[in-house]
Amino acid sequence: MLVVFKRAFWLFGLAVLLLVVFLPGYTKLRELKDRNLDLETKIKNLKIENYLLEQELKRIQSDPVYQEKIARDKMGIVPKGEIPIKIVPEEKE
C-alpha cells in the first residue's frame, strides 16, 4: 500500500510539474491566436474599405457629373452665375 501512495505522489508531482511548465506557454499561445484572429478581421475590413475607396477614386476620375456633385456638396463650390442660398434652421426655444 505504501508503494501505491509513493506512485500516486510521484504521478501527482509529475502532473503538477508539467502543469507549471506548460500552462504559461499554452496561455500565451491562446492569447496570440486570439490576437491573430482580431488582426485578420481588421485586415479583411481594411481590404474591403480600400477596395471601396479605389472604386470611389475611379468614379471621381471618370465621372464629371459625380465630380460636380462632390465639388458642390463637400467643397461648397458654386459655378459662375449661380447664387448660393444657405438655409439655416430656426432655433427652438
C-alpha positions as CSV (number, residue, x, y, z in Angstrom):
1,M,0.0,0.0,0.0
2,L,2.9,2.3,0.7
3,V,4.2,1.7,-2.9
4,V,0.8,2.8,-4.3
5,F,1.0,6.0,-2.3
6,K,4.5,6.7,-3.5
7,R,3.5,6.1,-7.1
8,A,0.4,8.3,-6.7
9,F,2.5,11.0,-5.1
10,W,5.1,10.9,-7.9
11,L,2.3,11.0,-10.5
12,F,0.7,13.9,-8.8
13,G,4.1,15.7,-8.6
14,L,4.8,15.0,-12.2
15,A,1.4,16.3,-13.2
16,V,1.9,19.5,-11.2
17,L,5.4,20.0,-12.7
18,L,4.0,19.5,-16.3
19,L,1.2,21.9,-15.5
20,V,3.6,24.5,-14.2
21,V,5.9,24.1,-17.2
22,F,3.3,24.1,-20.0
23,L,0.4,26.2,-18.7
24,P,2.1,29.6,-19.3
25,G,3.1,28.6,-22.8
26,Y,-0.4,27.4,-23.6
27,T,-2.0,30.6,-22.2
28,K,0.4,32.7,-24.3
29,L,-0.4,30.6,-27.3
30,R,-4.2,31.2,-26.7
31,E,-3.7,34.9,-26.4
32,L,-1.6,35.1,-29.6
33,K,-4.2,33.1,-31.5
34,D,-7.0,35.4,-30.4
35,R,-4.9,38.5,-31.3
36,N,-4.1,36.9,-34.7
37,L,-7.8,36.4,-35.3
38,D,-8.5,40.0,-34.4
39,L,-5.8,41.3,-36.7
40,E,-7.0,39.1,-39.6
41,T,-10.5,40.5,-39.1
42,K,-9.1,44.1,-39.2
43,I,-7.1,43.2,-42.3
44,K,-10.2,41.9,-44.0
45,N,-12.2,45.0,-43.1
46,L,-9.4,47.3,-44.3
47,K,-9.1,45.4,-47.6
48,I,-12.9,46.0,-48.1
49,E,-12.5,49.7,-47.2
50,N,-9.5,50.0,-49.6
51,Y,-11.5,48.4,-52.4
52,L,-14.4,50.8,-51.9
53,L,-12.1,53.8,-51.8
54,E,-10.4,52.6,-55.0
55,Q,-13.9,52.4,-56.7
56,E,-14.7,55.9,-55.4
57,L,-11.5,57.2,-56.8
58,K,-12.1,55.7,-60.2
59,R,-15.6,57.2,-60.2
60,I,-14.3,60.6,-59.3
61,Q,-11.7,60.5,-62.0
62,S,-14.0,59.3,-64.7
63,D,-17.5,60.8,-64.0
64,P,-17.8,64.6,-64.5
65,V,-21.3,64.7,-63.0
66,Y,-20.0,63.0,-59.9
67,Q,-17.1,65.4,-59.8
68,E,-19.5,68.3,-59.9
69,K,-21.6,66.8,-57.1
70,I,-18.6,66.4,-54.9
71,A,-17.4,69.9,-55.6
72,R,-20.8,71.3,-54.7
73,D,-21.6,69.2,-51.7
74,K,-18.3,68.7,-50.0
75,M,-16.3,71.7,-51.1
76,G,-19.0,74.3,-51.4
77,I,-18.0,75.4,-54.9
78,V,-20.7,77.3,-56.8
79,P,-20.5,77.7,-60.6
80,K,-20.3,81.2,-62.1
81,G,-23.7,82.8,-62.4
82,E,-25.3,80.8,-59.6
83,I,-26.3,82.5,-56.3
84,P,-25.7,80.3,-53.3
85,I,-28.5,80.1,-50.8
86,K,-27.9,78.7,-47.3
87,I,-30.9,77.7,-45.3
88,V,-30.4,78.0,-41.6
89,P,-32.9,76.2,-39.4
90,E,-34.6,78.2,-36.7
91,E,-33.5,77.6,-33.1
92,K,-36.3,76.2,-30.9
93,E,-36.8,78.0,-27.7
